[in-house]
């Protein structure tokens, strides 16, 4: 699975990094609203929970107190309906002692 970061996307599209970041934020908000409007009252036979670690800007060990909600380690907690591969819920947060199932809004 290969991704394409903001810098690489800006270079490929010949757009400014700020423009790419702004468009990502706007499209993310639209996708979130669309998902919440369309994914309702599901009754899947099974739900699989998963979590994925990522870091934003810099790793947690290099963060200061001012970076608390803007940079560092984050976790994607997902609930997936395995038959359709539909993401039922996605919650982004830190890795506390709370299990993934309790964090995911399902």
DSSP file (Angstrom, degrees, kcal/mol; ACC not computed):
  #  RESIDUE AA STRUCTURE BP1 BP2  ACC     N-H-->O    O-->H-N    N-H-->O    O-->H-N    TCO  KAPPA ALPHA  PHI   PSI    X-CA   Y-CA   Z-CA
    1    1 A X              0   0    0      0, 0.0     2,-0.4     0, 0.0     0, 0.0   0.000 360.0 360.0 360.0 114.0    0.0    0.0    0.0
    2    2 A X        -     0   0    0      2,-0.0     2,-0.2     0, 0.0     0, 0.0  -0.861 360.0-165.5-108.4 141.0    1.7    3.2   -1.1
    3    3 A X        -     0   0    0     -2,-0.4     2,-0.4     0, 0.0     0, 0.0  -0.602  15.5-134.6-112.6 176.9    0.6    6.7   -0.2
    4    4 A X        -     0   0    0     -2,-0.2    -2,-0.0     4,-0.0     0, 0.0  -0.944  22.9-145.7-137.2 113.1    1.4   10.1   -1.5
    5    5 A X     >  -     0   0    0     -2,-0.4     4,-2.5     1,-0.1     5,-0.2  -0.028  31.1 -96.1 -72.6 177.5    2.1   12.8    1.0
    6    6 A X  H  > S+     0   0    0      2,-0.2     4,-2.7     1,-0.2     5,-0.2   0.915 123.0  49.3 -63.0 -45.0    1.3   16.5    0.8
    7    7 A X  H  > S+     0   0    0      2,-0.2     4,-2.4     1,-0.2    -1,-0.2   0.933 113.0  46.2 -61.9 -45.5    4.7   17.4   -0.6
    8    8 A X  H  > S+     0   0    0      2,-0.2     4,-2.7     1,-0.2    -1,-0.2   0.902 113.5  49.4 -65.0 -40.1    4.7   14.8   -3.3
    9    9 A X  H  X S+     0   0    0     -4,-2.5     4,-2.4     2,-0.2     6,-0.3   0.912 110.9  50.1 -65.0 -41.7    1.1   15.7   -4.3
   10   10 A X  H  X>S+     0   0    0     -4,-2.7     5,-1.5     1,-0.2     4,-1.1   0.908 112.7  46.9 -62.2 -41.5    2.1   19.3   -4.5
   11   11 A X  H  <5S+     0   0    0     -4,-2.4    -2,-0.2    -5,-0.2    -1,-0.2   0.916 113.7  47.6 -66.7 -42.9    5.1   18.5   -6.7
   12   12 A X  H  <5S+     0   0    0     -4,-2.7    -2,-0.2     1,-0.2    -1,-0.2   0.864 121.1  35.8 -66.6 -36.4    3.0   16.2   -8.9
   13   13 A X  H  <5S-     0   0    0     -4,-2.4    -1,-0.2    -5,-0.2    -2,-0.2   0.498 103.3-126.4 -96.4  -4.9    0.2   18.7   -9.4
   14   14 A X  T  <5 +     0   0    0     -4,-1.1     2,-0.3     1,-0.2    -3,-0.2   0.869  67.3 130.6  58.9  38.1    2.4   21.8   -9.4
   15   15 A X      < -     0   0    0     -5,-1.5    -1,-0.2    -6,-0.3    -2,-0.1  -0.787  65.6 -92.8-114.9 161.9    0.2   23.3   -6.6
   16   16 A X     >  -     0   0    0     -2,-0.3     4,-2.1     1,-0.1     5,-0.2  -0.406  30.1-121.8 -71.8 150.4    1.3   24.9   -3.3
   17   17 A X  H  > S+     0   0    0      1,-0.2     4,-2.7     2,-0.2     5,-0.2   0.882 114.5  55.2 -59.3 -38.4    1.5   22.6   -0.3
   18   18 A X  H  > S+     0   0    0      1,-0.2     4,-2.4     2,-0.2    -1,-0.2   0.877 106.6  50.8 -63.5 -37.1   -1.0   24.9    1.5
   19   19 A X  H  > S+     0   0    0      2,-0.2     4,-2.5     1,-0.2    -2,-0.2   0.925 111.2  47.4 -65.7 -45.0   -3.4   24.4   -1.3
   20   20 A X  H  X S+     0   0    0     -4,-2.1     4,-2.2     1,-0.2    -2,-0.2   0.926 113.3  48.5 -61.9 -45.5   -3.1   20.6   -1.2
   21   21 A X  H  X S+     0   0    0     -4,-2.7     4,-2.1     2,-0.2    -2,-0.2   0.899 111.7  49.5 -62.7 -41.4   -3.5   20.6    2.6
   22   22 A X  H  X S+     0   0    0     -4,-2.4     4,-2.5     1,-0.2    -1,-0.2   0.916 111.1  48.9 -64.6 -43.1   -6.6   22.9    2.4
   23   23 A X  H  X S+     0   0    0     -4,-2.5     4,-2.7     1,-0.2     5,-0.2   0.869 109.7  52.6 -65.6 -35.9   -8.2   20.7   -0.3
   24   24 A X  H  X S+     0   0    0     -4,-2.2     4,-2.2     2,-0.2    -1,-0.2   0.920 110.6  47.7 -62.7 -43.3   -7.6   17.6    1.8
   25   25 A X  H  X S+     0   0    0     -4,-2.1     4,-2.0     2,-0.2    -2,-0.2   0.927 114.3  45.8 -64.2 -45.4   -9.2   19.2    4.8
   26   26 A X  H  X S+     0   0    0     -4,-2.5     4,-2.2     1,-0.2    -2,-0.2   0.928 114.4  47.2 -64.5 -46.1  -12.3   20.4    2.8
   27   27 A X  H  X S+     0   0    0     -4,-2.7     4,-2.5     1,-0.2    -1,-0.2   0.855 110.0  54.6 -67.0 -32.8  -12.7   17.0    1.0
   28   28 A X  H  X S+     0   0    0     -4,-2.2     4,-2.2    -5,-0.2    -1,-0.2   0.906 107.8  49.0 -64.5 -41.7  -12.3   15.2    4.4
   29   29 A X  H  X S+     0   0    0     -4,-2.0     4,-2.3     2,-0.2    -2,-0.2   0.918 112.6  48.0 -63.2 -43.2  -15.1   17.3    5.9
   30   30 A X  H  X S+     0   0    0     -4,-2.2     4,-2.7     1,-0.2    -2,-0.2   0.915 111.6  49.7 -64.2 -42.7  -17.4   16.6    2.9
   31   31 A X  H  X S+     0   0    0     -4,-2.5     4,-2.6     2,-0.2    -1,-0.2   0.894 109.9  51.6 -63.5 -39.4  -16.6   12.8    3.0
   32   32 A X  H  X S+     0   0    0     -4,-2.2     4,-2.3     2,-0.2    -2,-0.2   0.931 112.3  45.2 -62.3 -46.8  -17.4   12.8    6.8
   33   33 A X  H  X S+     0   0    0     -4,-2.3     4,-1.9     2,-0.2    -2,-0.2   0.913 113.4  50.3 -63.6 -43.1  -20.8   14.5    6.2
   34   34 A X  H  X S+     0   0    0     -4,-2.7     4,-2.2     2,-0.2     5,-0.3   0.926 111.2  48.8 -61.0 -45.7  -21.6   12.2    3.3
   35   35 A X  H  X S+     0   0    0     -4,-2.6     4,-2.8     1,-0.2    -1,-0.2   0.926 111.2  49.4 -60.0 -46.2  -20.7    9.1    5.3
   36   36 A X  H  < S+     0   0    0     -4,-2.3    -1,-0.2     1,-0.2    -2,-0.2   0.821 113.5  47.2 -65.9 -30.5  -22.9   10.2    8.3
   37   37 A X  H  < S+     0   0    0     -4,-1.9    -1,-0.2    -5,-0.2    -2,-0.2   0.861 121.5  34.2 -75.6 -36.2  -25.8   10.9    5.9
   38   38 A X  H  < S+     0   0    0     -4,-2.2     2,-1.1    -5,-0.2    -2,-0.2   0.781 104.6  69.0 -93.9 -29.7  -25.6    7.6    4.0
   39   39 A X     <  +     0   0    0     -4,-2.8     2,-0.3    -5,-0.3    -1,-0.2  -0.744  69.9 134.0 -98.7  93.3  -24.5    5.1    6.6
   40   40 A X        +     0   0    0     -2,-1.1    -3,-0.0     1,-0.1    -4,-0.0  -0.968  57.1   8.4-138.6 151.9  -27.4    4.7    9.0
   41   41 A X  S    S+     0   0    0     -2,-0.3     2,-0.2     1,-0.2    -1,-0.1   0.847  75.7 175.2  48.9  48.1  -29.3    1.9   10.7
   42   42 A X        -     0   0    0     -3,-0.1    -1,-0.2     1,-0.1    -3,-0.0  -0.538  22.3-169.6 -80.7 149.4  -26.9   -0.8    9.7
   43   43 A X        +     0   0    0     -2,-0.2    -1,-0.1     3,-0.0     2,-0.0  -0.471  16.6 176.4-133.4  62.6  -27.4   -4.4   10.9
   44   44 A X        -     0   0    0      1,-0.1     3,-0.1     2,-0.0    -2,-0.0  -0.359  35.0-131.4 -68.8 150.3  -24.3   -6.2    9.8
   45   45 A X  S    S+     0   0    0      1,-0.2     2,-0.3    -2,-0.0    -1,-0.1   0.812  89.8  10.5 -68.7 -29.7  -23.9   -9.8   10.9
   46   46 A X        -     0   0    0      2,-0.0     2,-0.4     0, 0.0    36,-0.3  -0.982  62.8-155.4-147.2 155.3  -20.4   -9.1   12.2
   47   47 A X        -     0   0    0     -2,-0.3     2,-0.4    34,-0.2    34,-0.2  -0.999   9.8-153.9-134.0 131.7  -18.1   -6.1   12.8
   48   48 A X  E     -A   80   0A   0     32,-3.2    32,-3.1    -2,-0.4     2,-0.4  -0.878   9.3-150.4-105.6 137.7  -14.4   -6.2   12.9
   49   49 A X  E     +A   79   0A   0     -2,-0.4     2,-0.3    30,-0.2    30,-0.2  -0.865  20.9 168.2-108.3 141.4  -12.4   -3.7   14.9
   50   50 A X  E     -A   78   0A   0     28,-2.2    28,-2.9    -2,-0.4     2,-0.3  -0.968  16.8-158.5-145.7 158.5   -9.0   -2.5   13.9
   51   51 A X  E     -A   77   0A   0     -2,-0.3     2,-0.4    26,-0.2    26,-0.2  -0.993   3.8-164.8-140.3 149.1   -6.5    0.2   14.9
   52   52 A X  E     -A   76   0A   0     24,-1.9    24,-2.6    -2,-0.3     2,-0.3  -0.998  14.2-137.6-137.5 132.1   -3.6    1.8   13.1
   53   53 A X  E     +A   75   0A   0     -2,-0.4     2,-0.3    22,-0.2    22,-0.2  -0.644  31.0 158.5 -87.4 143.7   -0.8    3.9   14.5
   54   54 A X  E     -A   74   0A   0     20,-2.4    20,-2.9    -2,-0.3     2,-0.4  -0.972  28.1-135.7-152.0 163.3    0.4    7.0   12.7
   55   55 A X  E     -A   73   0A   0     -2,-0.3     2,-0.5    18,-0.2    18,-0.2  -0.967   9.5-144.8-125.9 148.5    2.2   10.2   13.5
   56   56 A X  E    S-A   72   0A   0     16,-2.3     2,-2.9     2,-0.4    16,-2.4  -0.948  74.9 -29.4-113.1 125.2    1.5   13.7   12.4
   57   57 A X  S    S+     0   0    0     -2,-0.5     2,-0.3    14,-0.2    14,-0.1  -0.269 131.1   5.4  67.2 -54.2    4.4   16.1   11.7
   58   58 A X  S    S-     0   0    0     -2,-2.9    14,-0.7    14,-0.1    -2,-0.4  -0.989  85.5 -88.9-155.2 158.3    6.8   14.4   14.2
   59   59 A X    >   -     0   0    0     -2,-0.3     3,-2.0    -4,-0.1     4,-0.3  -0.309  43.5-108.1 -71.1 155.4    6.9   11.4   16.5
   60   60 A X  G >  S+     0   0    0      1,-0.3     3,-1.8     2,-0.2    -1,-0.1   0.824 115.0  62.1 -54.8 -38.8    5.6   11.8   20.1
   61   61 A X  G 3  S+     0   0    0      1,-0.3    -1,-0.3    11,-0.0    -2,-0.0   0.717 105.8  48.0 -64.1 -19.0    9.1   11.7   21.7
   62   62 A X  G <  S+     0   0    0     -3,-2.0    -1,-0.3     2,-0.1    -2,-0.2   0.354  92.2 106.1-100.4   4.2   10.0   14.9   19.8
   63   63 A X    <   -     0   0    0     -3,-1.8     2,-0.2    -4,-0.3    -4,-0.0  -0.516  54.5-150.4 -87.9 152.1    6.8   16.8   20.7
   64   64 A X    >   -     0   0    0     -2,-0.2     3,-1.0     1,-0.0     4,-0.2  -0.567  38.1 -94.1-106.8 177.0    6.4   19.6   23.2
   65   65 A X  G >  S+     0   0    0      1,-0.2     3,-1.2    -2,-0.2    -2,-0.0   0.829 124.8  58.5 -62.3 -31.8    3.4   20.5   25.3
   66   66 A X  G 3  S+     0   0    0      1,-0.2     3,-0.3     2,-0.1    -1,-0.2   0.746 100.4  57.4 -69.5 -22.6    2.3   23.1   22.7
   67   67 A X  G X> S+     0   0    0     -3,-1.0     4,-2.5     1,-0.2     3,-1.5   0.450  72.4 117.7 -84.3   0.0    2.2   20.3   20.1
   68   68 A X  T <4 S+     0   0    0     -3,-1.2    -1,-0.2     1,-0.3    -2,-0.1   0.777  87.7  17.1 -44.7 -52.1   -0.3   18.2   22.1
   69   69 A X  T 34 S+     0   0    0     -3,-0.3    -1,-0.3     1,-0.1    -2,-0.1   0.385 127.2  53.5-104.1   3.9   -3.3   18.2   19.6
   70   70 A X  T <4 S+     0   0    0     -3,-1.5     2,-0.3     1,-0.2    -2,-0.2   0.626 113.3  15.0-111.0 -19.5   -1.5   19.2   16.5
   71   71 A X  S  < S+     0   0    0     -4,-2.5     2,-0.3   -14,-0.1    -1,-0.2  -0.956  84.5  54.8-151.4 164.8    1.4   16.7   16.2
   72   72 A X  E    S-A   56   0A   0    -16,-2.4   -16,-2.3   -14,-0.7     2,-0.3  -0.700  86.4  -6.3 111.2-160.7    2.6   13.4   17.6
   73   73 A X  E     +A   55   0A   0     -2,-0.3     2,-0.3   -18,-0.2   -18,-0.2  -0.538  60.0 171.2 -78.6 135.1    1.2    9.9   17.8
   74   74 A X  E     -A   54   0A   0    -20,-2.9   -20,-2.4    -2,-0.3     2,-0.4  -0.937  19.1-144.6-136.6 160.3   -2.4    9.3   16.8
   75   75 A X  E     -AB  53  93A   0     18,-3.8    18,-2.6    -2,-0.3     2,-0.6  -0.992   6.1-145.2-129.3 135.2   -4.5    6.1   16.3
   76   76 A X  E     -AB  52  92A   0    -24,-2.6   -24,-1.9    -2,-0.4     2,-0.6  -0.902  17.1-165.2 -94.3 119.8   -7.2    5.4   13.8
   77   77 A X  E     -AB  51  91A   0     14,-3.2    14,-2.7    -2,-0.6     2,-0.3  -0.939  14.5-175.9-106.6 119.4   -9.8    3.1   15.4
   78   78 A X  E     -AB  50  90A   0    -28,-2.9   -28,-2.2    -2,-0.6     2,-0.5  -0.884  25.3-156.6-121.8 148.3  -12.1    1.6   12.8
   79   79 A X  E     -AB  49  89A   0     10,-2.3     9,-2.3    -2,-0.3    10,-1.5  -0.994  24.3-172.1-117.2 123.7  -15.2   -0.6   12.8
   80   80 A X  E     -AB  48  87A   0    -32,-3.1   -32,-3.2    -2,-0.5     2,-0.8  -0.952  27.1-136.3-124.3 133.8  -15.6   -2.5    9.5
   81   81 A X  E  >> - B   0  86A   0      5,-2.6     4,-2.2    -2,-0.4     5,-0.8  -0.805  23.5-154.2 -82.7 110.9  -18.4   -4.7    8.2
   82   82 A X  T  45S+     0   0    0     -2,-0.8    -1,-0.2   -36,-0.3   -35,-0.1   0.791  84.4  56.1 -65.5 -30.4  -16.4   -7.6    6.8
   83   83 A X  T  45S+     0   0    0    -37,-0.2    -1,-0.2     1,-0.2    -2,-0.0   0.913 124.6  22.0 -68.6 -40.8  -18.9   -8.8    4.2
   84   84 A X  T  45S-     0   0    0     -3,-0.4    -2,-0.2     2,-0.1    -1,-0.2   0.566  96.8-130.5-101.3 -10.9  -19.2   -5.4    2.4
   85   85 A X  T  <5 +     0   0    0     -4,-2.2     2,-0.3     1,-0.2    -3,-0.2   0.699  52.8 157.4  64.1  21.5  -15.8   -3.9    3.6
   86   86 A X  E   < -B   81   0A   0     -5,-0.8    -5,-2.6     1,-0.1     2,-0.9  -0.605  46.9-127.9 -77.7 132.1  -17.8   -0.8    4.6
   87   87 A X  E     -B   80   0A   0     -2,-0.3    -7,-0.2    -7,-0.2     3,-0.1  -0.732  26.6-176.2 -79.2 109.6  -16.2    1.4    7.2
   88   88 A X  E     -     0   0A   0     -9,-2.3     2,-0.3    -2,-0.9    -1,-0.2   0.880  66.1  -0.6 -75.3 -39.7  -19.0    1.7    9.7
   89   89 A X  E     -B   79   0A   0    -10,-1.5   -10,-2.3    -3,-0.1     2,-0.4  -0.996  55.9-166.6-152.8 148.5  -17.1    4.0   12.0
   90   90 A X  E     -B   78   0A   0     -2,-0.3     2,-0.4   -12,-0.2   -12,-0.2  -0.982   8.2-178.6-139.0 125.2  -13.7    5.8   12.3
   91   91 A X  E     -B   77   0A   0    -14,-2.7   -14,-3.2    -2,-0.4     2,-0.5  -0.993  11.6-156.1-125.9 126.8  -12.4    7.5   15.4
   92   92 A X  E     +B   76   0A   0     -2,-0.4     2,-0.3   -16,-0.2   -16,-0.2  -0.878  39.0 116.1-101.9 131.3   -9.1    9.2   15.5
   93   93 A X  E     -B   75   0A   0    -18,-2.6   -18,-3.8    -2,-0.5     2,-0.2  -0.919  60.2 -67.1-167.2-167.7   -7.4    9.6   18.9
   94   94 A X        -     0   0    0     -2,-0.3     2,-1.3   -20,-0.2   -20,-0.1  -0.477  52.1 -99.2 -94.7 172.2   -4.5    8.7   21.1
   95   95 A X        +     0   0    0     -2,-0.2     2,-0.1   -22,-0.1     4,-0.1  -0.706  55.5 160.9 -96.8  87.8   -3.8    5.3   22.4
   96   96 A X        -     0   0    0     -2,-1.3    -3,-0.0     2,-0.2     0, 0.0  -0.232  59.4 -90.3 -89.5-173.2   -5.1    5.3   25.9
   97   97 A X  S    S+     0   0    0     -2,-0.1     2,-0.3     2,-0.1    -2,-0.0   0.598  95.0 109.0 -76.7 -10.0   -5.8    2.2   28.0
   98   98 A X  S    S-     0   0    0      1,-0.1    -2,-0.2     2,-0.1     5,-0.1  -0.511  77.5-113.9 -68.7 129.3   -9.4    2.2   26.6
   99   99 A X    >>  -     0   0    0     -2,-0.3     4,-1.3     1,-0.1     3,-0.8  -0.196  21.3-112.5 -62.9 156.2   -9.9   -0.7   24.2
  100  100 A X  H 3> S+     0   0    0      1,-0.2     4,-2.1     2,-0.2     3,-0.3   0.862 114.6  60.1 -55.4 -40.3  -10.6    0.0   20.5
  101  101 A X  H 34 S+     0   0    0      1,-0.2     5,-0.3     2,-0.2    -1,-0.2   0.833 105.6  47.4 -62.7 -32.8  -14.2   -1.3   20.8
  102  102 A X  H <4 S+     0   0    0     -3,-0.8    -1,-0.2     1,-0.2    -2,-0.2   0.779 112.8  49.3 -78.7 -26.1  -15.1    1.3   23.4
  103  103 A X  H  < S+     0   0    0     -4,-1.3     2,-0.4    -3,-0.3    -2,-0.2   0.810  92.2  87.1 -80.4 -31.3  -13.6    4.2   21.4
  104  104 A X  S  < S-     0   0    0     -4,-2.1     2,-1.7    -5,-0.2   -26,-0.1  -0.554  80.3-130.4 -78.0 128.6  -15.2    3.3   18.1
  105  105 A X              0   0    0     -2,-0.4   -15,-0.1     1,-0.2    -1,-0.1  -0.571 360.0 360.0 -79.4  84.8  -18.7    4.9   17.8
  106  106 A X              0   0    0     -2,-1.7    -1,-0.2    -5,-0.3    -4,-0.1   0.318 360.0 360.0-130.6 360.0  -20.7    1.9   16.7
